[in-house]
Amino acid sequence: MARSRPTGEIEGDPSDGEWEYRPLQLPGDVSRMTAAVRLAIQAEFGGWELSRVRLYPGGVRKVWLRRRRSTHMLPELSV
């Protein structure tokens, strides 16, 4: 039997129709500044925004980025 997900839960599903998600895991030895720069680069060049961050024991961060699903996956080619 399939388990129903609560609204807003994204674990295990990289898309939900309107949004697509990208999970990232940052090791505990990554500083906050380094993590912020990495996420800023993803936002600037990939169009991603921060959706959720979880901090686990040992300092590991699990981050979910999201962006609106595009109707045009690739630019159209002209012949």
Helices and strands as residue ranges (DSSP letters): E 19-26, H 32-46, E 49-55, G 57-59, E 61-68
